[in-house]
Amino acid sequence: MRTRLDHLVVSALQQGAAVPAFTCYDFTTALAVVEAAEAAGRGAILLVAPKTAATPNGLRLISALRGLADSAGVPIAVQLDHASDLRVIADAVAAGADSVLADGSSLPYEENIALVREARAVLEAQGHAGVVIEAELGGLAGDEDRAFGLDAGTGTGTAGLTDSAQVEDFVARTGAQLLAVAVGNVHGKYKGEPQLRWDVLQDIAVRTHIPLVLHGASGIPAEELVKAAAMNVGKVNFNTELRTGVLATLEAQTGPYRADGENLQGLLGKWNASAKDFAAGALSTLTK
């Protein structure tokens, strides 16, 4: 069943858990995520990248994901991820996204606030006042769509960390319902071992009551991720490891399935299994 993202996340936090969010560039992956969520009896979030949503086929994918969420046996939300283009935001919501990350984290502080407020105003003007808005404060290195971004960080420094002193003002002025933070996490693959600043996260957690979001979770050890919900992190985003597993499976299995009469259906089954296994592991980790 489709549900509001904020309701899904708050409900999970009340149970001491966080909700995993998975970037879906295609319907096969989304089917696998929902199947894993149904098997676990837990909710999940289907993310759509802004580059995907900026295309006609991407908008069709969002509509299909909304239909998938409607028919699911567990709570599912559909979110436009990391968007800064107001037109893309409006189009994605019209297509079926029920939440948006209005991402001004690369902008100066006041401009970041202005972008989030403008996104809300645009959606309200189009009759979508109920859309959930996530905002981001602090900057993550790397590229959410690529594993090896040119600026991929080590996850060990302080550059781009969320300034906890700004959190209360930022949340009050933007009206954001979720807040994505930078505490040493990065998009893409980590160079070296991730070293999250749990002290910074704890300081942020005591300064706001809205759920926090951890992006760039791929590569963070499970024993670290399980700490998240205790610090009010109710949503954790995965992308890189999900893509890596699917591509490795396709690389290994394409030859045999070509030899088996160009068996595309069988190959898609392997794709589904890879994505489902990863999603199941993330669901299990975040509910411990």
Stockholm file with secondary structure:
# STOCKHOLM 1.0

chainA/1-288         MRTRLDHLVVSALQQGAAVPAFTCYDFTTALAVVEAAEAAGRGAILLVAPKTAATPNGLRLISALRGLADSAGVPIAVQLDHASDLRVIADAVAAGADSVLADGSSLPYEENIALVREARAVLEAQGHAGVVIEAELGGLAGDEDRAFGLDAGTGTGTAGLTDSAQVEDFVARTGAQLLAVAVGNVHGKYKGEPQLRWDVLQDIAVRTHIPLVLHGASGIPAEELVKAAAMNVGKVNFNTELRTGVLATLEAQTGPYRADGENLQGLLGKWNASAKDFAAGALSTLTK
#=GR chainA/1-288 SS CBCCHHHHHHHHHHTTCCEEEEECSSHHHHHHHHHHHHHHTCCEEEEECHHHHTSHHHHHHHHHHHHHHHHCSSCEEEEEEEECCHHHHHHHHHHTCCEEEECCTTSCHHHHHHHHHHHHHHHHHTTCTTCEEEEEESCCCSBTTBSSCTTCCCSCSCTTCCCGGGHHHHHHHHCCSEEEECSSCCSSCCSSCCCCCHHHHHHHHTTCCSCEEECCCTTSCHHHHTTGGGGTEEEEEECHHHHHHHHHHHHHHHHHHHHTTSCHHHHHHHHHHHHHHHHHHHHHHHTC
#=GC SS_cons         CBCCHHHHHHHHHHTTCCEEEEECSSHHHHHHHHHHHHHHTCCEEEEECHHHHTSHHHHHHHHHHHHHHHHCSSCEEEEEEEECCHHHHHHHHHHTCCEEEECCTTSCHHHHHHHHHHHHHHHHHTTCTTCEEEEEESCCCSBTTBSSCTTCCCSCSCTTCCCGGGHHHHHHHHCCSEEEECSSCCSSCCSSCCCCCHHHHHHHHTTCCSCEEECCCTTSCHHHHTTGGGGTEEEEEECHHHHHHHHHHHHHHHHHHHHTTSCHHHHHHHHHHHHHHHHHHHHHHHTC
//
